[in-house]
Amino acid sequence: MASLTLEVPKEVVEAMRLPQMEIEAELRKELAVILYKRGVLSLGKARLLAKMSRRDFIDLLGQRDVPRHFTEDDLNSDIEYALSGQ
């Protein structure tokens, strides 16, 4: 599995008005939403980046007024999800 480590300057982390325990999760969500909005990531990949369930990520997009893109990958992912019985 390929991975990427993103270094955030200490000054930026310290300036964030969030509890230390929430910073990584918030940065993941922000990055996922922006990359999805720009069409860089599909819904499925963006929600994986955000470490959120499909439903929670879709809710987050709705809260941010980000329209859903519906690609063939999204359709296949929806079908796979529906067939899994979750």
C-alpha positions, -999 to 999 in steps of 0.1 A, spaced: 0 0 0 14 34 -10 11 61 16 20 98 19 30 117 50 21 153 50 40 175 74 21 204 88 43 231 104 42 232 141 31 268 141 0 259 120 -9 230 142 -6 252 173 -27 279 157 -56 256 150 -85 262 173 -91 225 179 -83 200 205 -50 182 196 -69 149 193 -92 162 166 -66 179 143 -58 149 121 -94 139 116 -104 175 107 -75 179 83 -84 146 66 -121 157 62 -111 191 48 -87 176 23 -112 149 13 -140 174 8 -119 198 -13 -104 170 -35 -139 156 -40 -153 190 -49 -125 196 -74 -131 161 -90 -97 149 -80 -111 120 -59 -143 99 -63 -168 98 -35 -155 64 -24 -118 74 -23 -126 108 -6 -146 91 22 -116 66 27 -93 96 30 -117 112 55 -120 79 74 -157 82 74 -186 60 65 -202 66 31 -234 80 47 -214 103 71 -193 116 42 -224 123 21 -239 141 50 -207 162 54 -209 171 17 -245 182 22 -236 204 52 -209 220 31 -232 225 1 -209 204 -21 -229 188 -50 -224 151 -56 -206 139 -87 -219 106 -98 -194 86 -119 -194 51 -131 -171 43 -102 -196 57 -78 -224 36 -93 -202 5 -90 -194 14 -54 -231 20 -46 -240 -14 -61 -212 -31 -42 -224 -14 -10 -260 -24 -16 -251 -60 -23 -230 -62 9 -261 -58 30 -247 -30 52 
